[in-house]
Every structure is written in structure tokens, then in C-alpha cells.
Amino acid sequence: MFKKGNFYLSIATAFVVLGGIILLLIDIYSFFVYLAVIIGLFLPAYMYGRKIEQTNQEYVNEITNKIKDSSDKGLNKFPIGIIIIDEKNNIEWANNYIYKHLDLDDIIGENILEVIPEIKSLFGVEASVDNQFIIEDKYFRVNYKKDSGYIYFFDITEIKVVMQRFRDTRPVVMSINIDNQEEVYDGLEDEVATRLDSKITSMLTDWAKKNGVYLKRTDEDRFLGLLNIKDLKIIEKEKFSILDEIRNLKEEFDTQVTISVGVGLGTDFLPELGELSKTALDLSLGRGGDQVAIKEVDGTIRLYGGKTNPQERRTRIKARVISNALADIVKESDRLIVMGHIQPDFDAIGACIGIYEFAKLNNKECYIVLNDSDKDETIKKIMTEIEKEENLAEIFVDSDKAWDLMTPLTTLVIVDTSDSDRVIDVGILNKANKKVIIDHHRRGEDIIANPLLTYIEPYASSASELIAELIEYQAKGKRLDNLSATIMLGGIVVDSQNFAIRTGSRTFDAAAYLRSNGADPIKIKAILKEPLENFINRAEIISSATQIADNILVSLAPDYKEYTNVMLAQSADILLTIKGIDASFVVGKLGKDKIGISARSLGNLNVQVVMERLGGGGHLSNAATQISGDNLEDVKVELIKAIEEILISK
């Protein structure tokens, strides 16, 4: 179909030709005159039209070239890589950037995942995806448009480098404490103490210079360090070797010297870093010292060290101060409610009864939270003895009764744990306005918040020992109930394994005090007696032990039986008596979908950090954890992996 302009041109031409034919038939001279006029009129118009057409063509060609050049520059010159693939992931086309910056050649027709396997994770997802990858030692943000088959590569290496430099130079605050300095120096001659102090200062200064730390002494036993994230990473890679160097001074000065370190990071606000550092140092000291606690602004905590058993550092002055402070809190309360950890043991019950005796000496009523579900075989035996004495039996209440008894003036005392997730009833803990913590375990990450008083002494044998000492300062000639003293002594006996571990002179002092108040060792022995079945169960557990290192045993209890925490712990204790063994671990089922691990050591290996890796805790030489699940083999694999990384690799 003709365009409208061509139609009119054809009509005009037909009229001109028709007019020429008519004139030719009438008069030839008129025809030539007509022809000359037509040529004179149409030739300029034709020439002008040709010129316009040529100009338009040149303009179109110029625009086309510019568009083509712009396209070439966009595809091949700008810092963006482009690859087009077909539905089978084969490469159909790639721009020059891909060849130049990814060091590729002749890739047309190749499978994209064989050419650039780093981006495999982009495939298999329905929608278009965007992710970051390291390709040829460069960082790329790769965007895959699945609907079109286009893959775009954006080089973000420079951005990454700048961001990494920013992260590496962020500030870190470090607090260093010389553990138990006053007691250590008091035990030395002045000249030796001065030389030791100079040696410690010199070692810390040299270590700081080597690792880019600005170090300033702020007190006799405190140092403040400023560094950046990059230097901290190097120090962490060496696992804070300064701890070992300071500890080795024992050989030269014949006294145990250790340091504790708290590190704060994760923000540029220096006051907040200072608080994080202080909190971390408190955590390190609360766990027994000789270790490093690193706390980030999001609450993440990393721990290093803790290779030595905590030394006896509390003084009678401190115990008396704590006793008086607790007495003041008791007097300002309408009553006390006390509870231990979930699945309480002999020590937890002994400590609870100790607090009851403490409250009684200060003329305040006290109740102990204990539910039927919390009673194992040993606790049931203890309760059988308690039920024989009405005055003791009536102080034990369940969670519901304790909830009703609580008022804004009631003080809740937590014993034998400081972990908010391990108390018998978290609801009661959250309801309490006034809280007190008394514990002998190393302080963990989830410590109970905002207590009025915290008394955590990791070197003590038991919570019962600590509370017995506090009672001594309140008794003023008054005697304890005989059964109360017996149960408290039982807590000390069980947790110290008959005064074999974590036992200091103060442990014997506490035991002597309780014995003088009528504690009956024979009754303790009767309570701890076991049926033959328990001996058979322990024998089965012990017989399945395997050596995963020259000095480490791991035992997997039969999976068709369920055991108590005490059974696993006793089995681990027995394994530790085998010649050449420094640490033992026992894994067994505690119930449906619950697996327990009990860990023991002679003190030269830190089993606590192994249990913390698996969600538990405890002491350097005595720790445990509970894991949800029913596959013992899987738990054993995870346990051995943690042991290899923490204990064997050192």
C-alpha cells in the first residue's frame, strides 16, 4: 500500500504526462515549451529533495554511530562485567571486562559453573539473587537475572578494603588485673616483692609494645590498655600468650602469679567501651582469674585461659563484711525465699537450709522452693530425714506457694548457681525485686541481673561452705539445728568428693564448725548409700570408655537406659582415678530427648571451657552440660570435636 505522499506524487506525475501527450498531439513546438517549463520547475525541487534526504541520512548515521559507541563503552569499558547464559547455564556472550578482570579466555559455550564455580550458590533459587563472592582474589557483588540469563559482576574490592580498614582501626579498651596481688606480695620479702612487681610490669610493657597496645598503670594492681581490632585479632590468634608468660614466673619467684584481662569492643563510644571492659574483667575475676574475657557491645563473650585452679583468695574480713551486708538485707525484708538450681543436688539443698538458719538467727521467716519434679533419689532421702522434723519440713514449698508468698519486700536468695536460666523457677526470679546470689561456680555469661548482693567464690568447695562461714558471724553463741548442720556438711562432703578437690583450709574450718553444731557424718553416709543397681550401672558406663588421647577418656553410656546427673558424675570421677588419665567425660541419657555430659579433670586441663562450648559450665576441674536430643553418637562426635579443638590442639 502506497504512502499518502507517494499517492499524490503519482497523481501529479500522471497529469503532467497526460498534459505532455495532449500537447504533443496538438503541436510539437508547444510540447517542447511545455517540457522546458516542467523541467525548469521540477529540477530544483528534485535537487532540493535529494539534498534534504542526504542530510537526514548523515544525521541518522551519526546518531547510530553514537548509540553503537555508547553501547560498546557501556558493555566493554565501564567497570561492570556482563555474562549472558542460556537455559542450560552455558555462556552465550561475555563483555571484555570479564575476560580482562577474571583472567578468562574462550569461554563461549562453556558452563558458567565450570568457568566460575564460586557463584554456584546463586543457582537453584527461583527469584533473581544478589550476593558477594571472592573471585580471583577480588570481591564482587554478583547479580543474576534468571528471567533474562544476564549475570552482572560489580567489583567492590575497594569498598571492602576501606570497610575492613575501618573495622581494623576501631578502638578496643583492655583492663588488666594482677590477681590477688596484695596476698601474693605480703607472702614475699620486700626485695623479692619489688623485683616481682618490676618483672610483671616489664613483661606487660614489652608485650604491649610488641602488639601495638598503649598501656598505662592506673593502680597498684591495674593496667589500662588501648588498641585496635586488628591488633586484638593478632593477640587472640596467639591466645593471649601473656597469661602463660606471667604464670611461668612461679618457677622464678616460687609463688603463683596470674593476671586477669577484660576487653571491651564493638563501639566507638569510649565510655561504653570502658564499661564493657570493666564488666569483662569482673567476669574474668568471677570465674577464678588467670583468664581473658572479651565482651562485645551485642553481649557476645569470648574466653581464653583459665588453666589454673582458683586460689583461696577470700579473707575472713571479706566473709564478715558479706555476712553483715546479708544480715542488713534480711532485716529489711519481710521474709526470705531461697532456691537453688534445677535438679538440685546435696549442696544446693544444704545451702538453702543454711540460708534458712541464717534468716532464723536474724528473726526472719524463710521458705525453700522445691517441687516434686526436682527431687532425685538422693534429695528424696534428704527429704525423708527432714520430714521427721516438723520445723524443717514446713519451710519447703512448691513454686505456686512461693509465688503467693512473695511481696515487694521479699528477698529472693539464689544459691549454688548464678545463671538466670538454671534456677528452679525463672518466674519467681523475674518477680523478685530484691535478689542475692551466693555461689561457688565460675561466673557465666547469663548471670542474674541487678542483685543487691553477689558473693561468688570459685575456689570454695561448695555453696554450703560459704554459707556456713557467713552463719558463724551471726550465730553469737547460738547453735544450729543438728539436721541442718548435717545436711550442710553433706553438701561440702559431696561437692569436695570427701575433701579431695577444691578443698582449702577454710573448707575444713567450715566442716569443723558444722561438726561442732551437731552434724552427723554417719547420717550423711547413710543418705548417700546406693542400691546394687547403681554399682552395676556405673560398671557398664566405665566399661565403655575409650581413650581419645593419652590422658583423656570419653565414655558413652548404654543408650537403652536413662541415668541421673549424679550417676554420670560418679562414673566420670571413677574414670579419673585410672593411671595416666587427666580428664574424663561421660555421655548418657537423662530422659526423653535429654542427654547429659559430665566432665572431670585433675586441674591441669580445663574441662569447663569444653562444657561451655556445648552450652554448659561449671569449674575448671568439674563441669557438665545438658543437650536436647536422643542421639548419643552425635553428641559424642560434637564432644570429641570440642575436646580436640580446646584441649588436645594446645
C-alpha positions as CSV (number, residue, x, y, z in Angstrom):
1,M,0.0,0.0,0.0
2,F,1.4,3.4,-1.1
3,K,2.1,6.0,1.5
4,K,-0.1,9.1,1.2
5,G,2.7,11.4,-0.1
6,N,3.6,8.9,-2.9
7,F,-0.1,8.7,-3.9
8,Y,-0.3,12.5,-4.5
9,L,3.1,12.4,-6.3
10,S,1.8,9.7,-8.7
11,I,-1.4,11.7,-9.4
12,A,0.6,14.8,-10.2
13,T,3.0,12.9,-12.5
14,A,0.1,11.3,-14.3
15,F,-1.4,14.8,-15.0
16,V,2.0,16.1,-16.2
17,V,2.5,13.1,-18.6
18,L,-1.1,13.4,-19.8
19,G,-0.7,17.1,-20.5
20,G,2.5,16.4,-22.4
21,I,0.9,13.8,-24.6
22,I,-2.1,16.1,-25.4
23,L,0.3,19.0,-26.4
24,L,2.4,16.6,-28.5
25,L,-0.6,15.6,-30.5
26,I,-1.8,19.2,-31.0
27,D,1.6,21.0,-31.6
28,I,5.2,19.7,-31.2
29,Y,6.5,23.2,-30.6
30,S,4.0,23.6,-27.7
31,F,5.2,20.3,-26.4
32,F,8.9,21.4,-26.2
33,V,7.9,24.6,-24.5
34,Y,5.8,22.7,-22.0
35,L,8.7,20.2,-21.4
36,A,11.1,23.1,-20.8
37,V,8.7,24.7,-18.2
38,I,8.2,21.4,-16.4
39,I,12.0,20.7,-16.2
40,G,12.6,24.3,-15.0
41,L,10.0,23.8,-12.3
42,F,10.8,20.2,-11.1
43,L,14.6,20.0,-11.4
44,P,15.3,22.5,-8.5
45,A,12.6,20.8,-6.4
46,Y,14.2,17.4,-7.1
47,M,17.7,18.6,-6.2
48,Y,16.5,20.2,-3.0
49,G,14.7,17.0,-2.0
50,R,17.9,14.9,-2.7
51,K,19.9,17.3,-0.5
52,I,17.4,17.0,2.3
53,E,17.5,13.2,2.1
54,Q,21.3,13.1,2.1
55,T,21.3,15.4,5.2
56,N,18.8,13.2,7.0
57,Q,20.8,10.1,6.2
58,E,24.0,11.6,7.5
59,Y,22.2,12.6,10.7
60,V,20.8,9.1,11.2
61,N,24.3,7.6,10.6
62,E,25.8,9.9,13.2
63,I,23.2,9.0,15.8
64,T,23.6,5.3,15.0
65,N,27.3,5.5,15.5
66,K,27.0,7.4,18.7
67,I,24.5,4.8,20.0
68,K,26.8,1.9,19.0
69,D,29.8,3.6,20.5
70,S,27.9,4.3,23.7
71,S,26.7,0.6,23.8
72,D,30.3,-0.6,23.3
73,K,31.6,1.6,26.1
74,G,28.8,0.5,28.4
75,L,29.4,-3.2,27.8
76,N,33.2,-3.2,27.5
77,K,34.7,-0.1,29.1
78,F,32.7,0.6,32.3
79,P,33.7,-1.4,35.5
80,I,30.8,-3.9,35.2
81,G,31.2,-7.4,34.0
82,I,28.3,-9.0,32.0
83,I,27.8,-12.6,31.1
84,I,24.7,-13.9,29.2
85,I,23.8,-17.6,29.7
86,D,21.2,-19.9,28.1
87,E,18.7,-22.1,29.9
88,K,21.4,-24.8,30.3
89,N,23.7,-22.3,32.0
90,N,26.1,-22.3,29.0
91,I,27.7,-18.9,28.3
92,E,26.4,-17.2,25.1
93,W,28.3,-13.9,25.4
94,A,30.6,-12.0,27.8
95,N,31.9,-8.5,27.6
96,N,35.6,-7.5,27.6
97,Y,35.6,-6.8,31.3
98,I,35.0,-10.4,32.1
99,Y,38.0,-11.6,30.0
100,K,40.3,-8.9,31.4
101,H,39.4,-8.9,35.1
102,L,38.6,-12.6,35.7
103,D,41.5,-13.8,33.6
104,L,39.3,-15.9,31.3
105,D,39.7,-16.9,27.6
106,D,37.5,-18.7,25.1
107,I,34.5,-19.3,27.4
108,I,31.7,-19.1,24.9
109,G,29.7,-22.3,25.1
110,E,31.2,-23.3,28.4
111,N,29.1,-24.0,31.5
112,I,29.1,-21.0,33.8
113,L,29.6,-23.1,36.9
114,E,32.7,-24.8,35.5
115,V,34.1,-21.4,34.5
116,I,33.3,-19.5,37.7
117,P,32.4,-22.2,40.3
118,E,32.5,-19.5,43.1
119,I,29.0,-18.3,42.2
120,K,27.3,-21.8,42.5
121,S,25.1,-20.6,45.4
122,L,23.3,-18.2,43.0
123,F,21.7,-21.1,41.1
124,G,18.8,-23.2,42.3
125,V,16.9,-20.2,43.7
126,E,13.7,-19.2,42.0
127,A,14.0,-15.4,42.1
128,S,16.8,-13.2,40.9
129,V,19.6,-13.1,43.5
130,D,22.4,-10.8,44.6
131,N,25.4,-11.9,46.6
132,Q,29.0,-11.3,47.3
133,F,31.9,-13.6,46.3
134,I,35.7,-13.7,46.2
135,I,36.8,-14.4,42.6
136,E,40.5,-14.2,41.6
137,D,41.4,-12.5,44.9
138,K,38.8,-9.7,44.3
139,Y,35.5,-9.1,45.9
140,F,32.5,-9.0,43.5
141,R,28.8,-8.3,44.0
142,V,27.1,-10.6,41.6
143,N,23.6,-10.1,40.4
144,Y,21.9,-12.9,38.5
145,K,18.7,-12.1,36.5
146,K,17.2,-15.5,36.0
147,D,14.4,-14.4,33.7
148,S,16.9,-13.0,31.1
149,G,20.0,-15.0,31.8
150,Y,22.1,-11.9,32.5
151,I,24.8,-12.1,35.2
152,Y,26.3,-8.8,36.3
153,F,29.6,-8.5,38.1
154,F,30.3,-5.4,40.2
155,D,33.9,-5.1,41.6
156,I,33.5,-4.0,45.2
157,T,37.1,-4.7,46.3
158,E,37.9,-1.1,47.0
159,I,34.8,-0.7,49.2
160,K,35.7,-3.9,51.0
161,V,39.2,-2.7,51.7
162,V,38.0,0.6,53.0
163,M,35.4,-1.1,55.2
164,Q,38.0,-3.6,56.5
165,R,40.4,-0.8,57.3
166,F,37.6,0.9,59.2
167,R,36.8,-2.2,61.2
168,D,40.5,-2.9,61.9
169,T,41.1,0.5,63.3
170,R,38.1,0.6,65.6
171,P,39.1,1.2,69.3
172,V,39.4,-1.5,71.9
173,V,39.7,-1.0,75.7
174,M,41.6,-3.5,77.8
175,S,41.7,-3.8,81.6
176,I,44.4,-5.9,83.2
177,N,44.4,-7.0,86.8
178,I,47.2,-8.7,88.8
179,D,45.3,-11.4,90.6
180,N,45.4,-11.4,94.4
181,Q,48.4,-9.0,94.3
182,E,48.2,-8.0,98.0
183,E,48.2,-11.6,99.3
184,V,51.0,-12.6,96.9
185,Y,53.3,-9.7,97.7
186,D,52.6,-10.0,101.5
187,G,54.0,-13.5,101.4
188,L,57.3,-12.4,99.9
189,E,60.2,-10.4,101.3
190,D,60.2,-6.7,100.4
191,E,63.1,-7.0,98.0
192,V,61.6,-10.1,96.2
193,A,58.1,-8.5,96.0
194,T,59.6,-5.3,94.5
195,R,61.6,-7.4,92.0
196,L,58.4,-9.4,91.1
197,D,56.4,-6.3,90.6
198,S,59.1,-4.8,88.4
199,K,59.2,-8.1,86.4
200,I,55.5,-8.2,85.8
201,T,55.4,-4.5,84.8
202,S,58.3,-5.0,82.4
203,M,56.7,-8.1,80.8
204,L,53.4,-6.4,80.3
205,T,55.1,-3.3,78.9
206,D,57.2,-5.4,76.4
207,W,54.1,-7.4,75.4
208,A,52.1,-4.2,74.9
209,K,54.7,-2.6,72.7
210,K,55.1,-5.8,70.6
211,N,51.3,-5.9,70.0
212,G,50.6,-2.2,69.4
213,V,48.9,-1.7,72.8
214,Y,49.1,1.6,74.7
215,L,49.5,0.5,78.3
216,K,49.1,2.7,81.4
217,R,49.3,1.6,85.0
218,T,46.2,3.0,86.8
219,D,46.6,1.4,90.2
220,E,48.9,-0.9,92.1
221,D,47.3,-4.0,90.5
222,R,45.6,-2.5,87.5
223,F,46.6,-1.5,84.0
224,L,44.6,0.1,81.2
225,G,45.3,-0.7,77.6
226,L,44.2,0.9,74.3
227,L,44.5,-0.9,71.0
228,N,42.5,-1.5,67.8
229,I,40.7,-4.5,66.4
230,K,43.5,-5.5,64.1
231,D,46.0,-5.8,66.9
232,L,43.4,-7.7,69.1
233,K,43.0,-10.3,66.4
234,I,46.7,-11.0,66.4
235,I,46.7,-11.3,70.2
236,E,43.7,-13.6,70.1
237,K,45.4,-15.7,67.5
238,E,48.2,-16.2,70.0
239,K,45.5,-17.0,72.6
240,F,46.8,-14.2,74.9
241,S,50.3,-15.8,75.4
242,I,51.0,-13.2,78.1
243,L,48.9,-15.3,80.5
244,D,51.3,-18.2,80.2
245,E,54.3,-15.9,80.5
246,I,53.1,-14.4,83.7
247,R,52.1,-17.7,85.1
248,N,55.6,-19.1,84.4
249,L,57.0,-16.6,86.9
250,K,56.1,-19.1,89.6
251,E,59.3,-21.0,88.7
252,E,61.4,-18.0,89.4
253,F,59.6,-16.5,92.4
254,D,58.1,-19.7,94.0
255,T,54.7,-18.1,94.2
256,Q,51.7,-18.4,91.9
257,V,51.2,-15.2,89.9
258,T,48.4,-14.7,87.4
259,I,46.6,-11.9,85.6
260,S,43.0,-11.4,84.5
261,V,42.1,-9.4,81.5
262,G,38.8,-7.8,80.4
263,V,38.4,-6.5,76.9
264,G,35.6,-4.3,75.6
265,L,34.9,-3.8,71.8
266,G,32.2,-3.2,69.3
267,T,31.5,0.5,69.6
268,D,33.4,3.8,69.0
269,F,31.9,5.4,72.2
270,L,34.8,5.2,74.6
271,P,32.8,5.4,77.9
272,E,30.8,2.4,76.8
273,L,34.0,0.5,75.8
274,G,35.3,1.2,79.3
275,E,32.1,-0.2,80.9
276,L,32.3,-3.3,78.6
277,S,36.0,-3.8,79.6
278,K,35.2,-3.5,83.3
279,T,32.3,-5.9,83.0
280,A,34.5,-8.4,81.1
281,L,37.2,-8.1,83.8
282,D,34.6,-8.7,86.5
283,L,33.5,-11.8,84.6
284,S,37.2,-13.0,84.3
285,L,37.8,-12.5,88.1
286,G,34.4,-14.1,88.9
287,R,35.4,-17.2,87.0
288,G,38.6,-17.5,89.2
289,G,41.1,-15.3,87.4
290,D,44.0,-16.3,85.2
291,Q,42.0,-15.8,82.1
292,V,40.7,-13.3,79.5
293,A,37.1,-12.3,78.9
294,I,36.3,-10.4,75.7
295,K,32.8,-8.7,75.6
296,E,31.3,-7.1,72.6
297,V,28.6,-4.5,72.6
298,D,26.0,-7.1,71.4
299,G,26.7,-9.2,74.5
300,T,28.9,-11.8,72.8
301,I,31.6,-13.1,75.1
302,R,34.8,-15.0,74.2
303,L,37.0,-16.6,76.9
304,Y,40.7,-17.5,76.9
305,G,42.9,-19.1,79.6
306,G,41.7,-20.4,82.9
307,K,44.3,-23.0,83.1
308,T,44.9,-22.9,86.8
309,N,42.6,-23.8,89.7
310,P,41.4,-20.7,91.5
311,Q,43.5,-20.0,94.6
312,E,42.0,-19.3,98.0
313,R,41.6,-15.5,97.9
314,R,38.8,-14.6,100.2
315,T,39.7,-13.3,103.7
316,R,37.8,-13.6,106.9
317,I,37.4,-9.8,106.7
318,K,35.5,-10.2,103.4
319,A,33.4,-13.0,104.8
320,R,32.4,-10.9,107.8
321,V,31.6,-7.9,105.6
322,I,29.4,-10.1,103.3
323,S,27.7,-11.7,106.4
324,N,26.9,-8.3,107.9
325,A,25.6,-7.0,104.5
326,L,23.4,-10.0,104.1
327,A,22.1,-9.6,107.6
328,D,21.1,-6.0,106.8
329,I,19.3,-7.1,103.7
330,V,17.5,-9.8,105.7
331,K,16.4,-7.4,108.4
332,E,14.9,-5.0,105.8
333,S,12.9,-7.9,104.3
334,D,9.5,-9.2,105.4
335,R,10.7,-12.8,104.6
336,L,13.3,-14.7,102.6
337,I,12.6,-17.2,99.8
338,V,15.6,-19.3,98.7
339,M,16.1,-21.7,95.8
340,G,18.9,-23.5,94.1
341,H,19.4,-24.7,90.5
342,I,17.2,-27.1,88.6
343,Q,17.7,-30.7,89.6
344,P,19.2,-29.6,92.9
345,D,22.0,-31.7,94.5
346,F,23.1,-32.2,98.1
347,D,25.0,-28.9,98.1
348,A,22.1,-26.9,96.8
349,I,19.7,-28.3,99.5
350,G,22.4,-27.8,102.1
351,A,23.0,-24.2,101.0
352,C,19.2,-23.5,101.1
353,I,18.9,-24.8,104.6
354,G,22.0,-22.7,105.5
355,I,20.1,-19.6,104.4
356,Y,17.1,-20.7,106.5
357,E,19.4,-20.9,109.6
358,F,20.9,-17.5,108.7
359,A,17.4,-16.0,108.5
360,K,16.4,-17.6,111.8
361,L,19.4,-16.1,113.5
362,N,18.1,-12.7,112.3
363,N,14.5,-13.4,113.3
364,K,13.0,-13.6,109.8
365,E,10.9,-16.4,108.3
366,C,12.4,-18.2,105.3
367,Y,11.0,-20.7,102.7
368,I,12.8,-23.0,100.4
369,V,11.4,-23.6,96.8
370,L,11.5,-27.3,95.9
371,N,9.0,-29.1,93.6
372,D,8.3,-32.8,93.5
373,S,9.8,-32.9,90.0
374,D,13.1,-31.6,91.3
375,K,13.7,-34.5,93.7
376,D,16.0,-37.2,92.6
377,E,16.9,-40.3,94.6
378,T,19.3,-38.5,96.9
379,I,17.1,-35.5,97.5
380,K,14.2,-37.8,98.4
381,K,16.4,-39.4,101.0
382,I,17.3,-36.0,102.4
383,M,13.6,-35.0,102.5
384,T,12.7,-38.2,104.3
385,E,15.1,-37.1,107.1
386,I,13.7,-33.5,107.0
387,E,10.1,-34.7,107.3
388,K,10.9,-36.2,110.6
389,E,11.4,-32.7,112.0
390,E,8.3,-30.6,111.6
391,N,10.1,-27.2,111.9
392,L,12.2,-28.0,108.9
393,A,9.6,-29.8,106.8
394,E,7.2,-26.8,106.9
395,I,9.7,-24.4,105.3
396,F,9.7,-26.4,102.0
397,V,7.2,-25.1,99.5
398,D,6.4,-25.6,95.8
399,S,6.7,-22.8,93.1
400,D,3.0,-21.9,93.4
401,K,3.1,-21.4,97.1
402,A,6.4,-19.4,96.8
403,W,4.8,-17.2,94.2
404,D,1.9,-16.4,96.6
405,L,4.3,-15.7,99.5
406,M,6.4,-13.1,97.5
407,T,5.8,-9.4,98.1
408,P,7.8,-6.3,97.0
409,L,9.7,-6.6,100.3
410,T,10.6,-10.3,100.0
411,T,14.3,-11.1,99.3
412,L,15.0,-14.0,96.9
413,V,18.3,-15.7,97.7
414,I,19.8,-17.8,94.8
415,V,22.3,-20.4,95.9
416,D,24.7,-22.8,94.1
417,T,24.2,-21.0,90.8
418,S,24.4,-17.5,89.3
419,D,22.9,-18.4,86.0
420,S,19.4,-17.0,85.4
421,D,18.4,-19.9,83.2
422,R,19.3,-22.6,85.7
423,V,17.2,-21.6,88.7
424,I,14.4,-23.8,89.8
425,D,11.7,-21.3,88.8
426,V,12.5,-18.4,86.4
427,G,9.1,-16.8,87.0
428,I,9.9,-16.4,90.7
429,L,13.3,-14.9,89.8
430,N,11.7,-12.4,87.5
431,K,9.0,-11.4,90.1
432,A,11.6,-10.7,92.8
433,N,12.5,-7.1,93.4
434,K,15.4,-7.9,95.8
435,K,17.9,-10.7,94.9
436,V,21.0,-12.1,96.5
437,I,23.4,-14.5,94.8
438,I,25.7,-16.9,96.7
439,D,27.6,-19.4,94.5
440,H,30.9,-21.2,94.2
441,H,30.9,-21.8,90.5
442,R,32.7,-19.7,88.0
443,R,30.7,-16.8,86.8
444,G,29.0,-17.3,83.5
445,E,27.6,-15.1,80.7
446,D,23.9,-15.3,81.8
447,I,24.4,-14.0,85.4
448,I,21.3,-12.9,87.3
449,A,20.8,-9.2,86.7
450,N,20.7,-6.4,89.3
451,P,21.3,-8.4,92.6
452,L,21.5,-6.5,95.9
453,L,24.5,-8.7,96.9
454,T,26.7,-11.1,95.0
455,Y,29.0,-13.5,96.7
456,I,30.7,-15.7,94.1
457,E,33.9,-17.5,95.3
458,P,35.0,-20.1,92.7
459,Y,37.8,-21.6,94.8
460,A,35.4,-22.7,97.6
461,S,34.4,-26.3,97.7
462,S,30.7,-25.7,97.9
463,A,27.9,-23.2,98.5
464,S,27.4,-24.8,101.8
465,E,30.9,-24.0,102.9
466,L,30.4,-20.3,102.0
467,I,27.1,-20.1,103.9
468,A,28.4,-21.9,106.9
469,E,31.1,-19.3,107.2
470,L,28.5,-16.5,106.9
471,I,26.4,-18.1,109.7
472,E,29.4,-18.2,112.0
473,Y,29.5,-14.4,112.2
474,Q,25.8,-14.2,113.0
475,A,25.5,-17.1,115.5
476,K,26.9,-15.3,118.6
477,G,26.8,-18.4,120.7
478,K,23.6,-19.8,119.2
479,R,23.6,-23.4,117.9
480,L,22.3,-24.6,114.6
481,D,19.7,-27.4,114.2
482,N,21.6,-30.7,114.2
483,L,19.9,-31.9,111.0
484,S,20.6,-28.5,109.3
485,A,24.3,-28.8,110.2
486,T,24.3,-32.4,108.9
487,I,22.8,-31.6,105.5
488,M,25.2,-28.6,105.1
489,L,28.1,-30.8,105.9
490,G,26.8,-33.3,103.4
491,G,26.9,-30.6,100.7
492,I,30.5,-30.0,101.5
493,V,31.4,-33.7,101.5
494,V,29.7,-34.4,98.2
495,D,31.0,-31.4,96.3
496,S,34.5,-31.8,97.6
497,Q,34.4,-35.5,96.9
498,N,35.3,-36.3,100.6
499,F,37.6,-33.3,100.8
500,A,39.7,-34.4,97.8
501,I,39.1,-31.5,95.3
502,R,38.8,-27.7,95.7
503,T,39.5,-28.1,99.4
504,G,41.3,-25.4,101.3
505,S,41.9,-24.7,105.0
506,R,38.6,-22.8,105.1
507,T,36.8,-25.9,103.9
508,F,38.0,-27.8,107.0
509,D,37.2,-24.8,109.2
510,A,33.6,-24.8,107.9
511,A,33.3,-28.6,108.3
512,A,34.6,-28.3,111.9
513,Y,32.1,-25.6,112.7
514,L,29.2,-27.7,111.4
515,R,30.5,-30.7,113.2
516,S,30.6,-28.7,116.5
517,N,26.9,-27.9,115.8
518,G,25.9,-31.5,115.7
519,A,26.5,-32.5,112.1
520,D,26.3,-36.3,111.9
521,P,28.8,-37.9,109.3
522,I,27.2,-41.3,109.8
523,K,23.8,-39.9,108.8
524,I,25.4,-38.4,105.7
525,K,26.9,-41.7,104.8
526,A,23.5,-43.4,105.2
527,I,21.8,-40.9,102.9
528,L,24.5,-41.4,100.3
529,K,24.2,-45.2,100.3
530,E,23.2,-46.6,97.0
531,P,21.4,-49.8,95.7
532,L,23.4,-52.5,93.9
533,E,21.8,-51.4,90.6
534,N,23.8,-48.2,90.7
535,F,27.1,-50.0,91.0
536,I,26.2,-52.2,88.1
537,N,25.2,-49.1,86.0
538,R,28.5,-47.4,86.8
539,A,30.4,-50.5,85.8
540,E,28.6,-50.5,82.4
541,I,29.4,-46.9,81.8
542,I,33.1,-47.3,82.8
543,S,33.5,-50.4,80.7
544,S,32.5,-48.5,77.5
545,A,35.2,-45.8,78.0
546,T,37.6,-45.1,75.1
547,Q,40.8,-43.2,75.1
548,I,40.8,-40.3,72.6
549,A,44.2,-39.0,73.8
550,D,46.9,-40.4,76.1
551,N,45.4,-38.7,79.1
552,I,41.7,-38.2,78.1
553,L,38.8,-40.8,78.4
554,V,35.3,-40.5,76.9
555,S,32.6,-43.0,77.9
556,L,29.3,-43.4,76.1
557,A,26.7,-44.9,78.5
558,P,24.3,-47.6,77.0
559,D,21.6,-45.8,75.1
560,Y,18.8,-48.1,76.2
561,K,19.0,-46.8,79.8
562,E,18.4,-43.4,81.5
563,Y,20.7,-42.1,84.2
564,T,20.8,-39.3,86.7
565,N,23.3,-36.5,86.7
566,V,24.8,-37.9,89.8
567,M,25.4,-41.3,88.1
568,L,27.2,-39.7,85.2
569,A,29.3,-37.6,87.5
570,Q,30.3,-40.5,89.7
571,S,31.3,-42.5,86.7
572,A,33.5,-39.6,85.5
573,D,35.1,-39.4,88.9
574,I,36.0,-43.1,88.8
575,L,37.5,-42.8,85.3
576,L,39.7,-40.0,86.6
577,T,41.3,-42.5,89.1
578,I,42.8,-44.5,86.2
579,K,46.5,-44.2,85.9
580,G,47.7,-41.6,83.4
581,I,44.2,-40.0,82.9
582,D,43.9,-36.3,83.5
583,A,40.4,-35.7,82.2
584,S,37.3,-37.8,81.7
585,F,33.9,-37.3,80.0
586,V,30.8,-39.4,80.4
587,V,27.8,-39.1,78.0
588,G,24.4,-40.6,78.8
589,K,20.6,-40.2,78.5
590,L,18.9,-38.2,81.3
591,G,15.4,-38.7,80.0
592,K,13.4,-38.4,76.8
593,D,15.2,-36.1,74.4
594,K,17.7,-35.0,77.0
595,I,21.4,-36.0,77.1
596,G,23.8,-35.2,79.8
597,I,27.6,-34.9,79.8
598,S,29.7,-34.9,83.0
599,A,33.3,-33.8,82.8
600,R,36.1,-34.1,85.4
601,S,39.8,-33.3,85.4
602,L,42.7,-33.2,87.9
603,G,43.0,-29.5,87.4
604,N,45.7,-29.3,84.7
605,L,43.0,-29.5,81.9
606,N,40.1,-27.0,81.8
607,V,37.0,-29.1,81.2
608,Q,34.8,-26.1,82.0
609,V,35.5,-24.4,78.6
610,V,34.7,-27.7,76.9
611,M,31.3,-27.8,78.6
612,E,30.7,-24.1,77.9
613,R,31.3,-24.8,74.2
614,L,28.4,-27.3,74.4
615,G,26.1,-24.9,76.4
616,G,27.1,-25.9,79.9
617,G,29.5,-24.7,82.6
618,G,31.0,-25.4,86.0
619,H,34.5,-25.4,87.3
620,L,37.9,-25.9,85.7
621,S,38.0,-29.5,87.0
622,N,34.3,-30.2,87.4
623,A,31.7,-29.3,84.8
624,A,28.6,-30.6,83.0
625,T,26.1,-29.8,80.3
626,Q,22.7,-30.9,79.1
627,I,21.8,-31.2,75.4
628,S,18.3,-31.6,73.8
629,G,18.1,-34.7,71.6
630,D,18.3,-38.5,71.8
631,N,21.3,-39.5,69.6
632,L,24.2,-40.2,71.9
633,E,26.6,-40.8,69.0
634,D,26.0,-37.4,67.5
635,V,26.6,-35.8,70.9
636,K,29.8,-37.8,71.3
637,V,31.1,-36.6,68.0
638,E,30.4,-33.0,69.0
639,L,32.1,-33.6,72.4
640,I,35.2,-35.1,70.8
641,K,35.4,-32.2,68.3
642,A,35.3,-29.7,71.2
643,I,37.9,-31.7,73.2
644,E,40.3,-31.8,70.2
645,E,39.9,-28.1,69.5
646,I,40.3,-26.9,73.1
647,L,42.4,-29.5,75.0
648,I,44.3,-31.6,72.5
649,S,45.3,-29.0,70.0
650,K,47.1,-26.9,72.7
